[in-house]
Structures are given as structure tokens and as C-alpha cells.
Amino acid sequence: MLKRLKKVSWVLMLAGISQFAMAEGAANTLEVDSEVGRGGLPVREDNPHELKVCADYDNLPYSNGKQEGFENKIAELIAKDLGKTLSYQFWYDRMGFIRNTLNARRCDVIIGTVAGNDMMLTSKPYYRSGYVFVYRKDSGYDIKDWDSPDLKKGIIGVVGQTPPSRPLNDKGLLGNSRPYRIQRDLNLPPSFVIDDLVKGEIDVAILWGPIAGYYAKKASIPLVVVPAPEYEQENIHGKEYWNISVGVRKRDKERMAQLQDVLDRRHDDIIKILDEYGIPHVPVVVGDDIEKKSKNKGDVIPKFE
């Protein structure tokens, strides 16, 4: 009986505490700021003399731990121009990258993201690139567009669920394609699709320009790189070309103003870096806002991370 009374008393006490907490909560609502950092973890103190960049430790041509990528070089240029010390927070660029780096305040700047990315505040685009066809020069192929007959002759390597999948599907070419995972196996180098092309395991690769251009330039055999035609008018999910910007947290307007000034003044130097790395690029299309276009057409565009 005594145990039962103790149990009842304990339940009543918990109920009372719960009601008190609810009453207090009405006056003192817990507010969570998603941009302060991850819950339970200390928040890094901002250093005005430091340019802290969020980057991947092993993702050439963009960046690596030795700072050999083209985005590393652009970051160096920006830091030197601003008179700041350059440092990094490395994290694998895959699902959760922005959440665990920029929004956790472990770093302050992402050097390359799609312009208008609604997860952050983005600069004016500083370059634009797109998908490309890559094939061995000795293949004799002549591929210029999605209707090229030579696309039907061999195995096409394409990263699954990326924009080129749409025209390949529409043209009935998925049957002779080899899909690769959208998030690569980290045991494989970033060059793995071009490596398969060189080895003859695939005959054509359709890849994002910066990756294809860089590794084609470094390949052990001659490769042909041809820009793929835009497919946006046929289907918005087949959009092949994207403006690329620098990104910061949405509230970091002052930081963005400083970065934008450098991007504007040093634009020619940045383009020179892209060219040195073999990064295919085309003129920026002002106002190319895929989010607005998708809403107008009632489509849903995948988020970029």
C-alpha cells in the first residue's frame, strides 16, 4: 500500500511540474536560432582578421587538404586581397555539408555554390558552367548534341539523378548508360568516372564541366570535351548550365559586401585561375533564377548542398 501511495504521489508531482512548465513556457517561449550553431556545442567566436572557408578535404578540382584546388586558389586570392589569414574547416561535401559547416558556424564562406541557393546568401555569379560530353579521341566519335548518332554506339557513364539523365531518358538512351552514384564512394578518387573512360569500361562520360575538364586535361590519353547543349527549354529538370557564386550565412550581409567587392575587382584573375585548371565556363546569364522558373512551371527542383 505504501509503495502504491508513493507511486501515486510521484505521478501527481510530475503532473504538477509539467503544468507549471507549460504555464511558464507561455511567457518564456524557447527560441531556437538555426544560424547560431548546433545545439549543445560551443559557438566559434568570429575573428575579423580571418577568412574561414568551408571546404572538402578530398574533392579536386575544387579543394583538398593540401589546398591544391581551384577554389583553394580563389580563397587565397580573396584572403590576400582583404589582408586576412586564410584557414579552413574541412568536411566531406555531401548531405549535411552546409548544416555541419556554415550553419554550425565552424566556418564562414563557401567558395562555390549555385547562385540563388536558398540555404544561404549568395554573391553575384562569378562564373557559369555546365555539363559536357567526354570521349576518347581515338574512338572516332563526333558527339555534339543529344541526337548525335554516336551516343547510341557505346556505354554512356552518367551520374544518376543529375540533369543529363533527363535528355538521356527522353532520347531513349538510358538503356545503354551506366549510372554512377550521386554521392561517390569515398574509397574512390573524384576522378573515378574519367578513370573508367580511360580504361575503356565506358565509351562516353557526361559530367559536370569542372570535374570533366580538369581530369580530362590530366588524363593519360587524349580525350575530347564537348559542351552539352542546354535542355532547359525541353524540360526544366534537364537544365545543364548553372551560375556559380560565393555563399555565406543569410545574415552575413557585411561579410558578403566585402567579398563581393573582391569578386568584382578581381574577376579577371579568378577567370585566369579557372582557365589554368581547365574548368569549362561560359558567360554568366544574369537573372537565371531556377527557383523562380520552377515555381512558375509548378516543378520541384532538388535542393543543392
C-alpha positions as CSV (number, residue, x, y, z in Angstrom):
1,M,0.0,0.0,0.0
2,L,2.8,2.4,0.9
3,K,4.5,1.7,-2.4
4,R,1.3,2.4,-4.2
5,L,0.8,5.7,-2.4
6,K,4.4,6.7,-3.2
7,K,3.8,5.9,-6.9
8,V,0.6,8.0,-7.0
9,S,2.4,10.9,-5.2
10,W,5.2,10.7,-7.8
11,V,2.9,10.8,-10.7
12,L,1.0,13.8,-9.2
13,M,4.2,15.6,-8.6
14,L,5.3,15.1,-12.2
15,A,2.0,16.3,-13.5
16,G,2.3,19.4,-11.3
17,I,5.7,20.2,-12.6
18,S,4.6,19.6,-16.2
19,Q,1.7,22.1,-15.8
20,F,4.0,24.7,-14.1
21,A,6.4,24.3,-17.0
22,M,3.7,24.8,-19.6
23,A,2.4,27.9,-17.8
24,E,6.0,29.3,-17.7
25,G,6.5,28.4,-21.3
26,A,3.6,30.6,-22.4
27,A,5.5,33.6,-21.1
28,N,9.1,32.4,-21.8
29,T,8.9,30.7,-25.2
30,L,12.1,28.9,-26.2
31,E,13.6,30.5,-29.3
32,V,16.0,28.5,-31.4
33,D,18.2,30.3,-33.8
34,S,19.3,27.9,-36.5
35,E,22.2,30.1,-37.5
36,V,23.9,30.2,-34.1
37,G,25.3,26.7,-34.2
38,R,24.4,23.1,-33.4
39,G,22.6,22.6,-30.1
40,G,24.8,21.7,-27.1
41,L,28.0,22.7,-28.9
42,P,30.2,25.8,-28.3
43,V,29.9,28.5,-30.9
44,R,33.1,29.6,-32.6
45,E,33.9,33.3,-32.0
46,D,34.2,35.3,-35.2
47,N,37.7,36.6,-36.0
48,P,37.6,39.7,-38.2
49,H,41.2,39.1,-39.3
50,E,40.5,35.5,-40.6
51,L,38.8,34.2,-43.7
52,K,37.5,30.8,-42.6
53,V,36.4,28.7,-45.6
54,C,34.2,25.6,-45.6
55,A,35.7,23.1,-48.0
56,D,36.1,19.4,-48.8
57,Y,39.3,17.7,-47.8
58,D,39.5,15.5,-50.9
59,N,37.5,16.8,-53.8
60,L,39.7,18.1,-56.6
61,P,39.5,20.1,-58.7
62,Y,37.6,22.2,-56.1
63,S,39.7,21.7,-52.9
64,N,41.8,19.3,-50.8
65,G,43.7,19.3,-47.6
66,K,46.9,20.4,-49.4
67,Q,44.9,23.4,-50.8
68,E,45.6,22.4,-54.4
69,G,42.1,23.0,-55.9
70,F,40.9,26.0,-57.9
71,E,38.6,27.0,-55.1
72,N,41.6,27.0,-52.8
73,K,43.3,29.4,-55.1
74,I,40.3,31.7,-55.3
75,A,40.1,31.6,-51.5
76,E,43.8,32.6,-51.3
77,L,43.2,35.4,-53.7
78,I,40.3,36.8,-51.7
79,A,42.1,36.4,-48.3
80,K,45.2,38.2,-49.6
81,D,43.2,41.0,-51.1
82,L,41.3,41.5,-47.8
83,G,44.5,41.2,-45.8
84,K,43.2,38.3,-43.8
85,T,44.6,35.0,-42.7
86,L,43.1,32.0,-44.6
87,S,42.0,28.9,-42.7
88,Y,39.7,26.0,-43.3
89,Q,37.0,23.8,-41.8
90,F,37.1,20.6,-43.9
91,W,34.1,18.4,-44.2
92,Y,33.1,16.0,-46.9
93,D,30.9,17.8,-49.4
94,R,27.8,15.6,-49.3
95,M,24.5,15.5,-47.4
96,G,24.7,17.7,-44.3
97,F,27.7,19.7,-45.5
98,I,26.1,23.2,-45.0
99,R,24.5,22.2,-41.8
100,N,27.7,20.9,-40.3
101,T,30.0,23.7,-41.5
102,L,28.5,27.1,-42.4
103,N,25.3,26.9,-40.3
104,A,27.2,25.4,-37.4
105,R,29.5,28.5,-37.6
106,R,32.6,26.3,-37.9
107,C,33.5,28.4,-41.0
108,D,32.0,31.5,-42.8
109,V,32.4,31.2,-46.5
110,I,31.7,28.6,-49.2
111,I,33.6,29.5,-52.4
112,G,31.4,27.7,-54.9
113,T,27.6,27.1,-54.7
114,V,24.8,27.5,-57.2
115,A,23.7,31.2,-57.5
116,G,20.4,31.8,-55.6
117,N,20.9,28.8,-53.3
118,D,18.1,29.4,-50.8
119,M,20.2,27.8,-48.0
120,M,22.5,30.8,-47.8
121,L,23.2,34.4,-49.0
122,T,24.9,34.2,-52.4
123,S,27.1,36.7,-54.3
124,K,26.6,37.8,-57.8
125,P,27.7,34.9,-60.0
126,Y,31.4,34.9,-60.8
127,Y,31.3,32.1,-63.4
128,R,28.9,29.8,-65.2
129,S,29.5,26.2,-66.2
130,G,27.5,23.2,-67.5
131,Y,27.6,19.5,-68.3
132,V,29.9,18.2,-71.1
133,F,30.4,15.1,-73.2
134,V,33.8,13.4,-72.9
135,Y,35.1,10.6,-75.0
136,R,38.4,9.2,-76.2
137,K,39.9,10.9,-79.2
138,D,40.8,7.6,-80.8
139,S,37.2,6.5,-80.7
140,G,36.4,8.4,-83.8
141,Y,33.2,9.7,-82.2
142,D,31.7,13.0,-83.2
143,I,29.2,14.0,-80.4
144,K,27.8,17.5,-80.5
145,D,24.3,17.2,-79.1
146,W,21.7,14.8,-77.6
147,D,20.7,13.5,-81.0
148,S,24.3,12.6,-82.2
149,P,24.2,9.0,-83.6
150,D,27.4,8.1,-81.8
151,L,25.7,8.4,-78.5
152,K,23.9,5.1,-79.4
153,K,27.1,3.3,-80.1
154,G,28.7,2.8,-76.7
155,I,28.2,2.8,-73.0
156,I,27.4,6.2,-71.5
157,G,28.6,6.9,-68.0
158,V,26.4,9.4,-66.2
159,V,25.9,10.3,-62.5
160,G,22.4,9.1,-61.6
161,Q,19.7,11.8,-61.0
162,T,21.8,14.6,-62.4
163,P,20.4,16.8,-65.2
164,P,21.8,14.8,-68.1
165,S,19.6,11.9,-67.1
166,R,16.6,13.8,-68.4
167,P,17.6,14.1,-72.0
168,L,19.1,10.6,-72.0
169,N,15.7,9.3,-70.9
170,D,13.8,11.4,-73.4
171,K,16.1,10.2,-76.2
172,G,15.8,6.5,-75.2
173,L,19.5,6.3,-74.2
174,L,19.2,5.2,-70.6
175,G,19.3,1.6,-71.7
176,N,22.9,1.9,-72.8
177,S,24.0,4.0,-70.0
178,R,25.9,3.1,-66.8
179,P,24.7,5.1,-63.8
180,Y,27.1,6.2,-61.1
181,R,26.1,7.1,-57.5
182,I,25.3,10.8,-56.9
183,Q,27.4,10.6,-53.7
184,R,30.7,8.9,-54.6
185,D,32.2,6.1,-52.6
186,L,34.9,7.9,-50.6
187,N,37.2,5.0,-51.3
188,L,37.3,6.2,-54.9
189,P,39.1,9.3,-56.2
190,P,36.9,12.2,-57.5
191,S,38.3,11.2,-61.0
192,F,36.6,7.8,-61.0
193,V,34.3,8.3,-63.9
194,I,37.0,9.7,-66.2
195,D,39.3,6.8,-65.0
196,D,36.7,4.3,-66.2
197,L,36.5,6.2,-69.6
198,V,40.3,6.0,-69.9
199,K,40.2,2.2,-69.1
200,G,37.5,1.6,-71.7
201,E,34.9,0.5,-69.2
202,I,32.6,3.2,-70.6
203,D,32.7,4.9,-74.0
204,V,31.3,8.3,-73.2
205,A,31.1,10.3,-70.0
206,I,28.5,13.1,-69.4
207,L,29.8,15.0,-66.4
208,W,29.7,18.4,-64.7
209,G,32.1,20.6,-66.5
210,P,34.7,21.5,-63.8
211,I,35.2,17.8,-62.9
212,A,35.4,16.6,-66.5
213,G,37.6,19.5,-67.8
214,Y,40.1,19.1,-65.0
215,Y,40.5,15.3,-65.2
216,A,40.4,15.2,-69.0
217,K,43.3,17.6,-69.0
218,K,45.3,15.3,-66.7
219,A,44.3,12.0,-68.4
220,S,47.0,9.7,-69.7
221,I,45.3,9.5,-73.2
222,P,43.8,12.3,-75.3
223,L,40.2,13.0,-74.5
224,V,37.7,15.2,-76.3
225,V,35.5,17.5,-74.2
226,V,32.4,19.0,-75.8
227,P,29.8,21.3,-74.1
228,A,26.4,19.6,-73.9
229,P,23.5,21.7,-75.3
230,E,21.1,23.3,-72.8
231,Y,18.0,21.2,-72.3
232,E,16.1,23.6,-70.0
233,Q,13.5,24.6,-72.6
234,E,12.5,21.0,-73.2
235,N,12.4,20.1,-69.5
236,I,13.5,22.2,-66.6
237,H,14.9,19.1,-64.8
238,G,17.3,18.8,-67.7
239,K,18.9,22.2,-67.1
240,E,22.6,21.8,-67.9
241,Y,24.1,25.2,-67.1
242,W,24.3,27.0,-63.8
243,N,25.6,30.3,-62.4
244,I,28.1,29.8,-59.6
245,S,28.5,32.1,-56.6
246,V,30.2,32.5,-53.2
247,G,27.9,31.8,-50.3
248,V,27.7,33.0,-46.7
249,R,25.1,32.7,-43.9
250,K,22.0,34.7,-44.7
251,R,22.6,37.3,-42.0
252,D,26.2,38.0,-43.0
253,K,25.5,40.9,-45.3
254,E,28.5,42.9,-44.2
255,R,30.8,39.9,-44.9
256,M,29.2,39.4,-48.3
257,A,29.7,43.1,-49.2
258,Q,33.4,42.7,-48.6
259,L,33.6,39.5,-50.6
260,Q,31.5,41.0,-53.5
261,D,33.9,43.9,-53.7
262,V,36.8,41.5,-54.2
263,L,34.9,39.3,-56.7
264,D,34.1,42.4,-58.8
265,R,37.6,43.9,-58.7
266,R,39.5,40.6,-59.2
267,H,37.2,38.9,-61.7
268,D,39.8,38.6,-64.5
269,D,42.2,37.0,-62.0
270,I,39.6,34.5,-61.0
271,I,38.8,33.6,-64.6
272,K,42.5,33.1,-65.1
273,I,42.5,30.5,-62.3
274,L,39.6,28.7,-63.9
275,D,41.4,28.5,-67.2
276,E,44.6,27.2,-65.6
277,Y,42.7,24.3,-64.1
278,G,40.9,23.5,-67.4
279,I,37.5,24.5,-66.0
280,P,34.9,25.0,-68.8
281,H,33.0,28.2,-68.4
282,V,30.6,30.3,-70.4
283,P,29.3,33.9,-69.8
284,V,27.1,34.4,-66.8
285,V,23.4,34.7,-67.5
286,V,22.1,37.5,-65.3
287,G,18.8,36.7,-63.6
288,D,18.9,33.0,-64.3
289,D,16.9,32.0,-61.2
290,I,16.0,28.4,-61.4
291,E,13.8,28.6,-58.2
292,K,11.6,31.3,-59.8
293,K,11.3,29.3,-63.0
294,S,10.4,26.1,-61.3
295,K,7.7,27.8,-59.3
296,N,6.2,29.4,-62.4
297,K,6.1,26.0,-64.0
298,G,4.9,24.1,-61.0
299,D,8.0,21.9,-60.9
300,V,10.1,20.9,-57.9
301,I,13.9,21.5,-58.2
302,P,16.2,19.5,-55.9
303,K,18.0,21.5,-53.2
304,F,21.7,21.9,-53.6
305,E,24.0,21.1,-50.7
